[in-house]
Amino acid sequence: MIKLNLPFWLAGPQLARLQAAAQAWWQQVEGWCQWPLHQADAQTCHSTLLDLLAWQRDITRYRDEPDNLYRLRVKHAFINAADAGSSAGLKRILQRLGVGYVEIEERLPDRDWDVVLLKLSDSQLSDSPELLRVIAQQYGRTCRRYDFVTHTRVGLLVAALDFNDDQQTLVARL
């Protein structure tokens, strides 16, 4: 907000009260003018207007979806729609929505040509299985089937030891 300065020839206690009242009034008017701008932002708008923005951007809230994830999906709806249909775009969509890094493999020789493998960590799949289903349905390529493959890192220790074993065969006869 702009700090109001009144002419100096009106100095005195009345000027200070007038300046404080004018400052409060224009701050309130500024809030009224900025209210519609704040409602167009999916991160800060009222939940009723968020549902209207989601409808406008073709986003449907799935069951038990957290509010912050729903707001994030509505906020990035346009750029996600532009990125849809390519492997690099799908990776960017998943990173934007907080899933993280995902490896995508297509047209594998031992699988059907329309199967796309999404390689995720075990925690990524368990944290947001419904989100991954919705993303694959809404932003995935048409005529493709998506399989989720998890990879989990397991620590393995191998020790190299020297093992000298002697063998004897003893035969006893009566």
C-alpha positions as CSV (number, residue, x, y, z in Angstrom):
1,M,0.0,0.0,0.0
2,I,1.2,3.5,-0.8
3,K,2.0,5.6,2.2
4,L,-0.2,8.8,2.1
5,N,1.5,12.1,2.6
6,L,-0.7,15.2,3.2
7,P,0.5,18.7,2.5
8,F,2.7,20.1,5.3
9,W,0.7,23.3,5.8
10,L,-2.1,21.2,7.4
11,A,0.3,20.0,10.2
12,G,-1.2,19.2,13.6
13,P,-3.2,16.5,15.4
14,Q,-6.1,16.8,13.0
15,L,-3.8,16.1,10.1
16,A,-2.5,12.9,11.8
17,R,-6.1,11.6,12.4
18,L,-7.2,12.5,8.9
19,Q,-4.1,10.8,7.4
20,A,-4.7,7.6,9.5
21,A,-8.4,7.5,8.5
22,A,-7.6,8.0,4.8
23,Q,-4.8,5.4,5.0
24,A,-7.2,2.9,6.6
25,W,-9.9,3.6,4.0
26,W,-7.6,3.2,1.0
27,Q,-6.2,0.0,2.4
28,Q,-9.7,-1.4,2.6
29,V,-10.5,-0.3,-0.9
30,E,-7.3,-1.9,-2.1
31,G,-8.3,-5.2,-0.4
32,W,-11.7,-5.0,-2.2
33,C,-10.0,-4.4,-5.5
34,Q,-7.5,-7.3,-5.0
35,W,-10.1,-9.8,-3.8
36,P,-11.1,-11.0,-7.3
37,L,-7.4,-11.4,-8.2
38,H,-6.8,-13.6,-5.2
39,Q,-9.8,-15.8,-6.1
40,A,-8.4,-16.6,-9.5
41,D,-5.3,-18.2,-7.8
42,A,-6.0,-21.9,-7.1
43,Q,-3.6,-21.9,-4.2
44,T,-5.4,-19.1,-2.2
45,C,-9.0,-19.0,-3.4
46,H,-12.1,-20.2,-1.5
47,S,-12.9,-23.9,-1.8
48,T,-16.2,-23.2,-3.7
49,L,-14.4,-21.1,-6.3
50,L,-11.7,-23.8,-6.4
51,D,-14.3,-26.3,-7.5
52,L,-15.5,-23.9,-10.2
53,L,-11.9,-23.4,-11.4
54,A,-11.4,-27.2,-11.4
55,W,-14.6,-27.7,-13.5
56,Q,-13.3,-25.0,-15.9
57,R,-9.9,-26.8,-16.2
58,D,-11.4,-30.3,-16.5
59,I,-10.1,-31.5,-13.1
60,T,-12.2,-33.9,-11.0
61,R,-11.4,-34.4,-7.4
62,Y,-11.0,-38.0,-6.6
63,R,-12.1,-39.6,-3.3
64,D,-10.1,-38.7,-0.2
65,E,-7.8,-36.3,-2.2
66,P,-5.9,-33.9,0.1
67,D,-6.8,-30.3,-0.4
68,N,-3.2,-29.2,-1.1
69,L,-2.8,-31.8,-3.9
70,Y,-6.2,-30.8,-5.4
71,R,-5.2,-27.2,-5.4
72,L,-1.8,-28.2,-7.0
73,R,-3.6,-30.2,-9.7
74,V,-6.0,-27.3,-10.5
75,K,-3.1,-24.8,-10.5
76,H,-1.1,-26.8,-13.0
77,A,-4.0,-28.0,-15.2
78,F,-3.1,-25.9,-18.3
79,I,0.6,-26.8,-18.4
80,N,-0.2,-30.4,-17.6
81,A,-2.6,-30.6,-20.5
82,A,0.1,-29.1,-22.8
83,D,2.6,-31.7,-21.6
84,A,0.3,-34.6,-21.9
85,G,1.0,-37.2,-24.6
86,S,4.8,-37.5,-24.5
87,S,7.1,-39.4,-22.2
88,A,9.0,-36.2,-21.2
89,G,5.8,-34.4,-20.6
90,L,4.5,-37.2,-18.4
91,K,7.7,-37.0,-16.3
92,R,7.3,-33.3,-15.9
93,I,3.7,-33.7,-14.8
94,L,4.6,-36.3,-12.2
95,Q,7.4,-34.0,-10.9
96,R,5.0,-31.0,-10.7
97,L,2.5,-33.0,-8.7
98,G,5.0,-34.2,-6.2
99,V,5.4,-37.8,-7.3
100,G,9.1,-37.4,-8.1
101,Y,11.4,-38.9,-10.7
102,V,9.8,-41.7,-12.8
103,E,11.4,-43.8,-15.5
104,I,9.3,-44.6,-18.5
105,E,9.9,-47.5,-20.9
106,E,7.9,-48.0,-24.1
107,R,7.7,-50.7,-26.8
108,L,9.5,-53.4,-25.0
109,P,10.4,-56.4,-27.1
110,D,8.9,-59.0,-24.8
111,R,5.6,-57.1,-24.2
112,D,2.7,-55.9,-26.3
113,W,3.5,-52.7,-28.2
114,D,0.9,-50.6,-26.4
115,V,2.2,-51.3,-22.8
116,V,4.0,-48.5,-21.1
117,L,6.0,-49.3,-18.0
118,L,6.2,-46.6,-15.3
119,K,9.1,-47.5,-13.0
120,L,8.6,-46.0,-9.5
121,S,10.0,-46.5,-6.1
122,D,8.0,-48.5,-3.6
123,S,7.3,-45.4,-1.5
124,Q,6.1,-43.4,-4.5
125,L,3.5,-46.0,-5.4
126,S,2.3,-46.5,-1.9
127,D,2.1,-42.8,-1.1
128,S,-0.2,-41.9,-4.0
129,P,-1.7,-44.9,-5.9
130,E,-4.9,-43.1,-6.7
131,L,-3.1,-40.0,-8.0
132,L,-1.0,-42.1,-10.4
133,R,-4.2,-43.8,-11.7
134,V,-5.8,-40.4,-12.3
135,I,-2.7,-39.0,-14.0
136,A,-2.4,-42.0,-16.3
137,Q,-6.1,-41.8,-17.2
138,Q,-6.2,-38.0,-17.8
139,Y,-2.7,-37.2,-19.2
140,G,-1.5,-40.6,-20.6
141,R,-1.5,-41.4,-24.3
142,T,-4.6,-42.8,-25.8
143,C,-4.6,-46.4,-26.8
144,R,-1.9,-47.2,-24.2
145,R,-1.9,-49.4,-21.2
146,Y,0.2,-48.3,-18.2
147,D,1.8,-50.8,-15.9
148,F,3.4,-49.6,-12.6
149,V,6.7,-51.4,-11.8
150,T,8.3,-50.8,-8.4
151,H,11.9,-51.0,-7.7
152,T,13.3,-51.1,-4.2
153,R,16.9,-50.8,-3.2
154,V,18.1,-53.5,-0.9
155,G,21.5,-53.4,0.7
156,L,23.6,-56.4,0.1
157,L,26.9,-57.3,1.7
158,V,29.2,-59.8,0.0
159,A,32.3,-61.1,1.8
160,A,35.2,-62.8,0.0
161,L,36.8,-65.5,2.2
162,D,39.5,-68.0,1.6
163,F,38.0,-71.5,2.0
164,N,40.5,-74.4,1.7
165,D,38.7,-77.7,2.1
166,D,40.6,-80.9,2.0
167,Q,38.9,-84.1,1.0
168,Q,39.7,-87.7,1.8
169,T,37.9,-90.7,0.7
170,L,38.4,-93.7,3.0
171,V,37.1,-97.1,2.0
172,A,36.7,-99.9,4.6
173,R,36.3,-103.6,3.6
174,L,35.6,-106.6,5.6
